[in-house]
Amino acid sequence: MEWWQKAAEQDYAEAQGLLGYAYFRGKGVEQSDEVAVLWFERAAMQGDIDSQRDLGYLLFFKAKA
């Protein structure tokens, strides 16, 4: 997790997406939809397709809750 965090902070999109997923699912970190959205957005803005999908999924289902 530490290396994903470091890479994500240096704008590495894949690490940002992985970190977003970790926060979304609570894998290795405390679960937080808000933090997941932040990381997914950063990765999605760089064209990371998986993060675009995951962000859409999270926002869609969060809006329905």
Secondary structure as GFF3:
##gff-version 3
##sequence-region A 1 65
A	DSSP	alpha_helix	2	9	.	.	.	ID=ss1
A	DSSP	alpha_helix	13	25	.	.	.	ID=ss2
A	DSSP	alpha_helix	33	45	.	.	.	ID=ss3
A	DSSP	alpha_helix	49	64	.	.	.	ID=ss4
###
